């Protein structure tokens, strides 16, 4: 598949949150959904299973905690990437 379009069904709460994210980030809905899907597809099978389990079993507070931990990990990975590129330019 060279590219394509998919339909996604989300609840009213997610629709409002997505609309807010679109407004804040100034990015199209398709880009936001594409990045999220690309991230999930890149996870290991066990990480995906854990993500589905969190979605099925966790309370909103527990989900917020997991999201916070994942967010910090993404920021650390981004910082490491930037540091690595800066070091390569200096070398």
DSSP file (Angstrom, degrees, kcal/mol; ACC not computed):
  #  RESIDUE AA STRUCTURE BP1 BP2  ACC     N-H-->O    O-->H-N    N-H-->O    O-->H-N    TCO  KAPPA ALPHA  PHI   PSI    X-CA   Y-CA   Z-CA
    1    1 A X              0   0    0      0, 0.0     3,-0.1     0, 0.0     0, 0.0   0.000 360.0 360.0 360.0 119.1    0.0    0.0    0.0
    2    2 A X        -     0   0    0      1,-0.3     2,-0.3     0, 0.0     0, 0.0   0.704 360.0 -48.0 -74.2 -20.9    1.6    3.2   -1.1
    3    3 A X        +     0   0    0      2,-0.0     2,-0.3     0, 0.0    -1,-0.3  -0.856  68.3 169.9 162.6 167.1   -0.6    5.3    1.2
    4    4 A X        -     0   0    0     -2,-0.3     2,-0.4    -3,-0.1     0, 0.0  -0.992  30.6 -93.1-178.4-176.0   -4.2    5.5    2.0
    5    5 A X        -     0   0    0     -2,-0.3     2,-0.3     2,-0.0    -2,-0.0  -0.955  29.9-170.6-123.3 139.2   -7.0    6.7    4.1
    6    6 A X        -     0   0    0     -2,-0.4     2,-0.4     2,-0.0    -2,-0.0  -0.928  20.6-126.7-126.6 154.9   -8.6    5.0    7.0
    7    7 A X        -     0   0    0     -2,-0.3     2,-0.4     2,-0.0    -2,-0.0  -0.840  24.7-167.8 -97.4 138.2  -11.7    5.7    9.0
    8    8 A X        -     0   0    0     -2,-0.4     2,-0.6     2,-0.0    -2,-0.0  -0.994  10.1-151.6-128.4 131.4  -11.3    6.0   12.8
    9    9 A X        +     0   0    0     -2,-0.4     2,-0.3     0, 0.0    -2,-0.0  -0.908  23.6 170.3-104.6 122.7  -14.2    6.0   15.3
   10   10 A X        -     0   0    0     -2,-0.6    -2,-0.0     1,-0.0     2,-0.0  -0.921  31.9-107.6-129.3 155.6  -13.5    7.9   18.5
   11   11 A X     >  -     0   0    0     -2,-0.3     4,-2.2     1,-0.1     5,-0.1  -0.199  38.3 -98.1 -77.4 173.6  -15.7    9.0   21.4
   12   12 A X  H  > S+     0   0    0      1,-0.2     4,-2.3     2,-0.2     5,-0.2   0.862 122.3  54.2 -61.2 -39.0  -16.9   12.5   22.1
   13   13 A X  H  > S+     0   0    0      1,-0.2     4,-2.2     2,-0.2    -1,-0.2   0.930 110.6  45.7 -62.8 -44.7  -14.2   13.1   24.7
   14   14 A X  H  > S+     0   0    0      2,-0.2     4,-2.8     1,-0.2    -1,-0.2   0.868 109.5  56.1 -66.8 -35.4  -11.4   12.1   22.3
   15   15 A X  H  X S+     0   0    0     -4,-2.2     4,-2.5     2,-0.2    -2,-0.2   0.933 109.8  45.5 -61.1 -45.5  -13.0   14.3   19.5
   16   16 A X  H  X S+     0   0    0     -4,-2.3     4,-2.1     2,-0.2    -2,-0.2   0.909 114.0  48.4 -63.7 -42.3  -12.8   17.3   21.8
   17   17 A X  H  X S+     0   0    0     -4,-2.2     4,-2.3     2,-0.2    -2,-0.2   0.895 112.4  49.0 -66.0 -39.5   -9.3   16.5   22.9
   18   18 A X  H  X S+     0   0    0     -4,-2.8     4,-2.7     2,-0.2    -2,-0.2   0.920 109.7  51.2 -66.0 -43.6   -8.2   16.0   19.2
   19   19 A X  H  X S+     0   0    0     -4,-2.5     4,-2.0    -5,-0.2    -2,-0.2   0.899 111.3  48.7 -59.1 -40.5   -9.8   19.3   18.2
   20   20 A X  H  X S+     0   0    0     -4,-2.1     4,-2.7     2,-0.2    -2,-0.2   0.907 111.0  49.9 -66.3 -42.3   -7.9   21.1   21.0
   21   21 A X  H  X S+     0   0    0     -4,-2.3     4,-3.0     2,-0.2     5,-0.3   0.901 109.0  52.1 -63.3 -41.3   -4.7   19.5   20.0
   22   22 A X  H  X>S+     0   0    0     -4,-2.7     4,-1.8     1,-0.2     5,-0.7   0.917 112.5  46.3 -58.9 -43.9   -5.2   20.5   16.3
   23   23 A X  H  <5S+     0   0    0     -4,-2.0    -2,-0.2    -5,-0.2    -1,-0.2   0.928 116.5  43.4 -65.5 -45.8   -5.8   24.1   17.5
   24   24 A X  H  <5S+     0   0    0     -4,-2.7    -2,-0.2     1,-0.2    -1,-0.2   0.925 121.9  37.1 -67.9 -46.1   -2.8   24.1   19.8
   25   25 A X  H  <5S-     0   0    0     -4,-3.0    -1,-0.2    -5,-0.2    -2,-0.2   0.706  94.2-137.4 -82.3 -21.1   -0.3   22.4   17.5
   26   26 A X  T  <5 +     0   0    0     -4,-1.8     2,-0.3    -5,-0.3    -3,-0.2   0.857  60.7 128.8  65.1  33.8   -1.6   24.0   14.3
   27   27 A X      < -     0   0    0     -5,-0.7    -1,-0.3    -6,-0.3    -2,-0.1  -0.869  64.3 -99.8-120.2 153.5   -1.3   20.7   12.5
   28   28 A X    >>  -     0   0    0     -2,-0.3     4,-1.9     1,-0.1     3,-0.6  -0.379  29.8-117.6 -71.2 151.4   -3.8   18.8   10.4
   29   29 A X  H 3> S+     0   0    0      1,-0.2     4,-2.6     2,-0.2     5,-0.3   0.880 114.2  58.0 -51.4 -42.6   -5.8   16.0   12.0
   30   30 A X  H 3> S+     0   0    0      1,-0.2     4,-2.1     2,-0.2    -1,-0.2   0.866 105.2  49.4 -62.1 -36.7   -4.3   13.5    9.5
   31   31 A X  H <> S+     0   0    0     -3,-0.6     4,-2.4     2,-0.2    -1,-0.2   0.913 111.2  48.9 -69.2 -41.8   -0.7   14.4   10.6
   32   32 A X  H  X S+     0   0    0     -4,-1.9     4,-2.1     1,-0.2    -2,-0.2   0.936 114.6  44.4 -63.4 -46.7   -1.5   14.0   14.3
   33   33 A X  H  X S+     0   0    0     -4,-2.6     4,-2.5     1,-0.2    -1,-0.2   0.881 112.3  53.5 -66.5 -37.7   -3.2   10.6   13.8
   34   34 A X  H  X S+     0   0    0     -4,-2.1     4,-2.7    -5,-0.3    -2,-0.2   0.917 109.3  47.3 -63.4 -44.4   -0.4    9.5   11.5
   35   35 A X  H  X S+     0   0    0     -4,-2.4     4,-2.2     2,-0.2    -2,-0.2   0.920 113.1  49.2 -63.8 -43.5    2.3   10.2   14.0
   36   36 A X  H  X S+     0   0    0     -4,-2.1     4,-2.1    -5,-0.2    -2,-0.2   0.918 114.2  45.0 -62.0 -43.7    0.3    8.5   16.8
   37   37 A X  H  X S+     0   0    0     -4,-2.5     4,-2.7     2,-0.2    -2,-0.2   0.897 110.9  53.2 -68.3 -40.9   -0.2    5.4   14.6
   38   38 A X  H  X S+     0   0    0     -4,-2.7     4,-1.2     1,-0.2    -1,-0.2   0.901 109.2  50.5 -59.8 -41.3    3.4    5.3   13.4
   39   39 A X  H  X S+     0   0    0     -4,-2.2     4,-0.5     2,-0.2     3,-0.4   0.937 111.8  46.5 -62.0 -47.8    4.5    5.4   17.1
   40   40 A X  H >< S+     0   0    0     -4,-2.1     3,-1.3     1,-0.2    -2,-0.2   0.901 109.6  53.7 -64.1 -40.8    2.3    2.5   18.0
   41   41 A X  H 3< S+     0   0    0     -4,-2.7    -1,-0.2     1,-0.3    -2,-0.2   0.771 105.7  55.8 -65.2 -24.4    3.3    0.4   15.0
   42   42 A X  H 3< S+     0   0    0     -4,-1.2    -1,-0.3    -3,-0.4    -2,-0.2   0.572  87.1 101.8 -84.3  -9.4    6.9    0.9   16.1
   43   43 A X  S << S-     0   0    0     -3,-1.3     2,-0.0    -4,-0.5    -3,-0.0  -0.363  81.5-104.6 -72.3 153.6    6.4   -0.6   19.5
   44   44 A X     >  -     0   0    0      1,-0.1     4,-2.5    -2,-0.1     5,-0.2  -0.357  35.2-106.4 -68.4 158.6    7.4   -4.1   20.3
   45   45 A X  H  > S+     0   0    0      1,-0.2     4,-2.4     2,-0.2     5,-0.2   0.889 122.0  50.3 -55.5 -39.9    4.6   -6.7   20.5
   46   46 A X  H  > S+     0   0    0      2,-0.2     4,-2.2     1,-0.2    -1,-0.2   0.891 109.9  49.8 -68.7 -36.9    4.9   -6.8   24.3
   47   47 A X  H  > S+     0   0    0      2,-0.2     4,-2.3     1,-0.2    -2,-0.2   0.895 111.0  50.1 -66.5 -39.0    4.7   -3.0   24.6
   48   48 A X  H  X S+     0   0    0     -4,-2.5     4,-2.6     2,-0.2    -2,-0.2   0.925 110.0  50.0 -63.6 -43.5    1.6   -2.9   22.4
   49   49 A X  H  X S+     0   0    0     -4,-2.4     4,-2.5     1,-0.2    -2,-0.2   0.911 110.8  49.8 -61.4 -41.1    0.0   -5.6   24.5
   50   50 A X  H  X S+     0   0    0     -4,-2.2     4,-2.8     2,-0.2    -1,-0.2   0.898 109.7  51.7 -63.5 -39.8    0.8   -3.5   27.6
   51   51 A X  H  X S+     0   0    0     -4,-2.3     4,-2.2     2,-0.2    -2,-0.2   0.920 111.0  46.8 -63.4 -44.0   -0.7   -0.4   26.0
   52   52 A X  H  X S+     0   0    0     -4,-2.6     4,-2.2     2,-0.2    -2,-0.2   0.903 112.5  50.9 -63.7 -39.9   -3.9   -2.3   25.1
   53   53 A X  H  X S+     0   0    0     -4,-2.5     4,-3.1     2,-0.2     5,-0.4   0.920 109.5  50.1 -63.7 -43.6   -4.0   -3.6   28.7
   54   54 A X  H  X S+     0   0    0     -4,-2.8     4,-2.0     1,-0.2    -1,-0.2   0.911 111.3  49.1 -59.1 -42.4   -3.6   -0.1   30.1
   55   55 A X  H  < S+     0   0    0     -4,-2.2    -1,-0.2     1,-0.2    -2,-0.2   0.882 118.6  39.2 -65.5 -37.8   -6.4    1.1   27.9
   56   56 A X  H  < S+     0   0    0     -4,-2.2    -2,-0.2    -5,-0.1    -1,-0.2   0.864 128.7  25.6 -79.2 -37.0   -8.7   -1.7   29.0
   57   57 A X  H  < S+     0   0    0     -4,-3.1    -3,-0.2    -5,-0.2    -2,-0.2   0.662  95.3  94.9-108.0 -19.5   -7.9   -2.0   32.7
   58   58 A X     <  -     0   0    0     -4,-2.0     2,-0.1    -5,-0.4    -4,-0.0  -0.386  65.5-124.8 -85.5 154.8   -6.6    1.3   34.0
   59   59 A X     >  -     0   0    0     -2,-0.1     4,-2.6     1,-0.1     5,-0.2  -0.417  38.2-101.0 -78.5 165.5   -8.4    4.2   35.7
   60   60 A X  H  > S+     0   0    0      1,-0.2     4,-2.2     2,-0.2     5,-0.1   0.883 125.8  51.6 -56.5 -37.3   -8.2    7.6   34.1
   61   61 A X  H  > S+     0   0    0      2,-0.2     4,-2.1     1,-0.2    -1,-0.2   0.913 110.2  47.7 -66.8 -41.9   -5.6    8.5   36.8
   62   62 A X  H  > S+     0   0    0      2,-0.2     4,-2.4     1,-0.2    -2,-0.2   0.879 111.4  51.2 -65.5 -37.7   -3.5    5.5   36.0
   63   63 A X  H  X S+     0   0    0     -4,-2.6     4,-2.5     2,-0.2    -2,-0.2   0.889 108.3  52.2 -66.3 -39.0   -3.8    6.2   32.3
   64   64 A X  H  X S+     0   0    0     -4,-2.2     4,-2.2    -5,-0.2    -2,-0.2   0.904 109.3  49.9 -62.2 -41.3   -2.6    9.8   33.0
   65   65 A X  H  X S+     0   0    0     -4,-2.1     4,-2.4     2,-0.2    -2,-0.2   0.935 111.5  47.8 -62.4 -46.5    0.4    8.5   34.9
   66   66 A X  H  X S+     0   0    0     -4,-2.4     4,-2.5     1,-0.2    -2,-0.2   0.906 111.6  50.7 -61.7 -41.5    1.3    6.1   32.1
   67   67 A X  H  X S+     0   0    0     -4,-2.5     4,-2.6     1,-0.2    -1,-0.2   0.888 109.7  50.8 -63.4 -39.2    1.0    8.9   29.6
   68   68 A X  H  X S+     0   0    0     -4,-2.2     4,-2.3     2,-0.2    -2,-0.2   0.913 110.8  48.0 -64.5 -43.6    3.2   11.1   31.7
   69   69 A X  H  X S+     0   0    0     -4,-2.4     4,-2.0     2,-0.2    -2,-0.2   0.919 113.5  47.5 -63.8 -43.7    5.9    8.4   31.9
   70   70 A X  H  X S+     0   0    0     -4,-2.5     4,-2.3     1,-0.2    -2,-0.2   0.913 110.2  53.3 -63.9 -42.2    5.7    7.8   28.2
   71   71 A X  H  X S+     0   0    0     -4,-2.6     4,-2.3     1,-0.2    -2,-0.2   0.907 108.3  49.2 -59.7 -43.2    5.9   11.6   27.5
   72   72 A X  H  X S+     0   0    0     -4,-2.3     4,-2.3     1,-0.2    -1,-0.2   0.896 110.0  52.0 -63.4 -39.2    9.1   11.9   29.6
   73   73 A X  H  X S+     0   0    0     -4,-2.0     4,-2.3     2,-0.2    -2,-0.2   0.894 109.1  50.0 -64.4 -39.3   10.6    9.0   27.8
   74   74 A X  H  X S+     0   0    0     -4,-2.3     4,-2.4     2,-0.2    -2,-0.2   0.917 110.6  49.5 -64.8 -43.0    9.9   10.6   24.4
   75   75 A X  H  X S+     0   0    0     -4,-2.3     4,-2.4     1,-0.2    -2,-0.2   0.901 111.1  49.4 -63.5 -40.3   11.4   13.9   25.6
   76   76 A X  H  X S+     0   0    0     -4,-2.3     4,-2.4     2,-0.2    -1,-0.2   0.900 111.2  49.6 -64.7 -40.9   14.6   12.0   26.8
   77   77 A X  H  X S+     0   0    0     -4,-2.3     4,-2.2     2,-0.2    -2,-0.2   0.908 111.6  48.8 -64.2 -41.6   14.8   10.2   23.4
   78   78 A X  H  X S+     0   0    0     -4,-2.4     4,-2.4     2,-0.2    -2,-0.2   0.909 111.1  49.8 -64.4 -42.9   14.5   13.5   21.6
   79   79 A X  H  X S+     0   0    0     -4,-2.4     4,-2.7     1,-0.2    -2,-0.2   0.911 110.5  50.1 -62.0 -42.8   17.1   15.2   23.8
   80   80 A X  H  X S+     0   0    0     -4,-2.4     4,-2.4     2,-0.2    -2,-0.2   0.894 110.2  50.7 -63.3 -40.0   19.5   12.2   23.2
   81   81 A X  H  X S+     0   0    0     -4,-2.2     4,-2.3     2,-0.2    -2,-0.2   0.932 112.1  46.5 -63.0 -45.9   18.9   12.5   19.4
   82   82 A X  H  X S+     0   0    0     -4,-2.4     4,-2.4     1,-0.2    -2,-0.2   0.909 113.0  49.5 -63.4 -42.4   19.7   16.3   19.4
   83   83 A X  H  X S+     0   0    0     -4,-2.7     4,-2.4     1,-0.2    -1,-0.2   0.909 110.7  50.4 -62.4 -42.2   22.8   15.8   21.6
   84   84 A X  H  X S+     0   0    0     -4,-2.4     4,-2.1     1,-0.2    -2,-0.2   0.910 111.8  47.0 -63.7 -43.3   24.0   13.0   19.3
   85   85 A X  H  X S+     0   0    0     -4,-2.3     4,-1.8     2,-0.2    -1,-0.2   0.898 112.1  50.1 -66.5 -39.7   23.6   15.2   16.2
   86   86 A X  H  X S+     0   0    0     -4,-2.4     4,-1.6     1,-0.2    -2,-0.2   0.902 110.9  49.7 -65.6 -39.9   25.3   18.2   17.8
   87   87 A X  H  X S+     0   0    0     -4,-2.4     4,-1.4     1,-0.2    -1,-0.2   0.886 108.6  52.8 -65.4 -38.3   28.2   16.0   18.8
   88   88 A X  H  < S+     0   0    0     -4,-2.1    -1,-0.2     1,-0.2    -2,-0.2   0.871 108.2  50.9 -65.4 -36.7   28.5   14.6   15.3
   89   89 A X  H  < S+     0   0    0     -4,-1.8    -1,-0.2     1,-0.2    -2,-0.2   0.840 109.9  50.0 -68.9 -33.1   28.6   18.2   13.9
   90   90 A X  H  <        0   0    0     -4,-1.6    -1,-0.2     1,-0.2    -2,-0.2   0.771 360.0 360.0 -75.1 -26.0   31.4   19.1   16.3
   91   91 A X     <        0   0    0     -4,-1.4    -1,-0.2    -5,-0.1    -2,-0.2   0.473 360.0 360.0 -77.2 360.0   33.5   16.1   15.4
